[in-house]
């Protein structure tokens, strides 16, 4: 039951109504008996929202599109990994001091390395936003090689300058000799489920394809990749693993990852 001692956590972004993070984190709180609640905060003014975290003593938030990079100058401190990545997806409020972390890279690496070792692998990332930064960082740390493309060529170039790898023109992505593909764009997300970020006839070259989109769980990209023999990694895997790391930052307790996963998949099944 929510009472005067309930600690509030949440997700800030635009849009956030589709997010499964509230289902996932609230299931974890209930399972461990933590007096806390997690809610979705649709944000139109980021600076005011960050001030509100302090003013309302919100315990912490997840940060999603489009604020993962924009939030950095508004908080007090960056964890070294978040600073290296240049994007924040987690904020912890410690007595009014806001510290930014990045757990996206942990989530992505857990999802990818469950299928393959990344050492020596060549990975093509589609997109150059905050999630792409986290994924590229993780791949480089694991000894992999990154090629990256984005509709905004300057943004792609800035990312690889910061994190390593190579930026390639968008119209050459289908010819990239990478063996793993990661879609870190929203292309294919509900309601535009028929869209695909790369020519499907080019998917046969990849041993594995990961899509960070999880609504729908099987995007057209994953469906076309599976039809051509590639291993398909859905976006809910990354969400669950990064969420477990967030939970531990906020509570200091080991996250019940299986409980969080079960809640997320059940919620998606009901949609």
BAFITI-548482 format. One record per residue (C-alpha): x, y, z. Coordinates in steps of 0.05 Angstrom, whole numbers, padded with zeros to 5 digits, always signed. Layout:
XYZ/...
This chain:
+00000+00000+00000/+00025+00070-00017/+00034+00113+00045/+00075+00171+00070/+00139+00130+00070/+00133+00105-00001/+00194+00122-00044/+00177+00144-00115/+00217+00125-00177/+00198+00133-00249/+00216+00141-00322/+00222+00208-00358/+00218+00215-00433/+00171+00231-00490/+00132+00187-00503/+00131+00141-00443/+00060+00113-00441/+00083+00050-00479/+00140+00034-00430/+00142-00033-00395/+00190-00006-00342/+00134+00010-00292/+00107-00062-00296/+00177-00090-00288/+00201-00047-00230/+00136-00049-00191/+00137-00126-00196/+00207-00125-00166/+00187-00078-00110/+00128-00122-00092/+00169-00186-00094/+00221-00159-00046/+00173-00120-00002/+00205-00053-00019/+00159+00006-00001/+00166+00041-00068/+00128+00056-00131/+00151+00069-00202/+00111+00113-00249/+00116+00141-00320/+00129+00217-00325/+00115+00245-00395/+00162+00305-00399/+00154+00367-00442/+00205+00411-00405/+00267+00372-00383/+00298+00427-00341/+00234+00434-00300/+00228+00359-00294/+00299+00352-00266/+00285+00408-00217/+00223+00370-00197/+00264+00308-00181/+00301+00348-00128/+00240+00386-00104/+00197+00324-00095/+00254+00280-00070/+00242+00229-00125/+00289+00171-00110/+00312+00162-00181/+00289+00156-00253/+00302+00120-00318/+00316+00167-00376/+00292+00150-00445/+00283+00182-00514/+00297+00239-00527/+00334+00260-00464/+00393+00212-00453/+00444+00263-00477/+00405+00327-00462/+00400+00312-00388/+00476+00311-00376/+00487+00386-00362/+00426+00388-00316/+00451+00337-00265/+00506+00343-00213/+00552+00285-00226/+00567+00231-00278/+00589+00160-00264/+00654+00149-00304/+00622+00100-00352/+00564+00147-00366/+00615+00202-00378/+00654+00158-00427/+00590+00139-00464/+00562+00209-00466/+00491+00187-00448/+00452+00175-00385/+00394+00127-00376/+00392+00125-00300/+00391+00180-00248/+00399+00168-00173/+00378+00223-00124/+00420+00222-00061/+00394+00277-00015/+00382+00324-00073/+00447+00309-00110/+00432+00277-00177/+00482+00227-00206/+00476+00200-00276/+00493+00128-00295/+00487+00086-00357/+00460+00015-00351/+00439+00009-00425/+00508-00017-00443/+00503-00072-00390/+00434-00092-00416/+00457-00094-00488/+00519-00134-00472/+00480-00184-00431/+00431-00194-00488/+00485-00200-00542/+00535-00243-00504/+00482-00293-00486/+00487-00313-00559/+00559-00296-00580/+00626-00274-00555/+00638-00204-00582/+00713-00208-00581/+00738-00199-00652/+00667-00192-00679/+00646-00137-00728/+00580-00105-00709/+00539-00056-00750/+00496-00008-00709/+00438+00029-00741/+00427+00096-00706/+00471+00145-00668/+00428+00165-00608/+00438+00153-00534/+00424+00078-00538/+00473+00071-00595/+00527+00104-00554/+00517+00054-00498/+00517-00005-00545/+00579+00019-00583/+00616+00029-00517/+00599-00041-00494/+00621-00073-00560/+00688-00037-00560/+00699-00055-00487/+00686-00128-00504/+00738-00127-00559/+00690-00120-00618/+00693-00074-00678/+00638-00023-00692/+00611+00005-00757/+00555+00055-00748/+00507+00094-00792/+00453+00145-00781/+00409+00190-00823/+00447+00247-00788/+00518+00234-00814/+00549+00287-00768/+00519+00254-00707/+00546+00186-00729/+00615+00217-00740/+00614+00249-00670/+00596+00183-00638/+00653+00143-00668/+00701+00200-00654/+00683+00194-00580/+00677+00119-00574/+00716+00087-00631/+00695+00050-00694/+00677+00077-00762/+00618+00117-00789/+00592+00095-00856/+00543+00127-00904/+00471+00105-00894/+00464+00081-00966/+00523+00033-00957/+00498-00002-00894/+00473-00062-00933/+00543-00075-00959/+00578-00072-00892/+00616-00138-00879/+00594-00140-00805/+00567-00207-00779/+00522-00178-00725/+00470-00124-00735/+00439-00081-00681/+00380-00035-00695/+00383+00022-00645/+00331+00065-00680/+00255+00066-00667/+00242+00042-00738/+00192-00015-00735/+00161+00005-00669/+00086+00003-00659/+00046+00030-00695/+00093+00030-00755/+00105-00045-00752/+00115-00055-00827/+00176-00010-00829/+00246-00040-00831/+00312-00002-00823/+00352-00041-00875/+00337-00077-00940/+00314-00146-00917/+00351-00179-00975/+00416-00157-00941/+00401-00194-00876/+00427-00262-00898/+00498-00240-00885/+00487-00232-00809/+00496-00288-00758/+00454-00249-00708/+00407-00190-00710/+00386-00151-00647/+00330-00100-00646/+00324-00054-00586/+00251-00042-00604/+00206-00088-00561/+00137-00066-00583/+00123-00109-00622/+00168-00162-00591/+00182-00193-00659/+00193-00134-00705/+00193-00141-00780/+00269-00136-00777/+00274-00197-00731/+00222-00236-00770/+00260-00224-00836/+00326-00240-00803/+00301-00306-00775/+00273-00325-00843/+00344-00318-00870/+00376-00360-00816/+00401-00307-00768/+00394-00312-00692/+00343-00260-00669/+00351-00222-00603/+00290-00182-00582/+00293-00114-00547/+00260-00138-00483/+00324-00174-00465/+00363-00109-00463/+00306-00074-00425/+00304-00127-00371/+00379-00130-00360/+00389-00055-00358/+00328-00049-00312/+00357-00099-00263/+00421-00057-00259/+00379+00005-00246/+00340-00029-00191/+00406-00046-00155/+00431+00026-00161/+00366+00052-00131/+00355+00002-00075/+00423-00029-00060/+00390-00097-00065/+00401-00153-00115/+00348-00148-00169/+00298-00205-00178/+00313-00208-00253/+00269-00269-00266/+00210-00234-00233/+00222-00172-00275/+00227-00212-00339/+00164-00251-00325/+00124-00187-00310/+00150-00154-00374/+00134-00212-00420/+00065-00223-00389/+00048-00149-00397/+00070-00151-00470/+00028-00214-00482/-00034-00177-00457/-00026-00118-00504/
